[in-house]
Amino acid sequence: MFEKEFDYFVAHQKELVEKYRGKVLVLKGAKVVGVYPNALDAYLSAKKKHKPGTFMIQPCVPGPEAYTVTIATAGIVS
C-alpha cells in the first residue's frame, strides 16, 4: 500500500534521521510533506491537506526498529 513511501524512507533513513531524529514524518510518494513531534499531530495535520490513505506516518529513528512492528496475540486468539 505504501511501498513508494516505505522504500523512500529506508533508502534515505540515515539522512532523514540526521535531520529529523525523534520526530514523526508524513511521507507522500518519495517526499517528506510534514514533520511533527508526535504521530497524533502528524495525522491530524496531514489529513487536513491530504486524503487519508494517501500518506504514510513514519517515526524517524535509526535502525530497523523504525519500521518493524511486533504484535503480541496472547489472549486475543483462541
Residue, then its C-alpha position, 0 to 999 in steps of 0.5 A: m500500500f505504501e511501498k513508494e513511501f516505505d522504500y523512500f524512507v529506508a533508502h534515505q533513513k540515515e539522512l532523514v534521521e540526521k535531520y529529523r531524529g525523534k520526530v514523526l514524518v508524513l511521507k507522500g510518494a518519495k517526499v517528506v510533506g510534514v514533520y511533527p513531534n508526535a504521530l497524533d499531530a502528524y495525522l491530524s495535520a496531514k489529513k487536513k491537506h491530504k486524503p487519508g490513505t494517501f500518506m504514510i506516518q513514519p517515526c524517524v529513528p535509526g535502525p530497523e526498529a523504525y519500521t518493524v512492528t511486533i504484535a503480541t496475540a496472547g489472549i486475543v486468539s483462541 
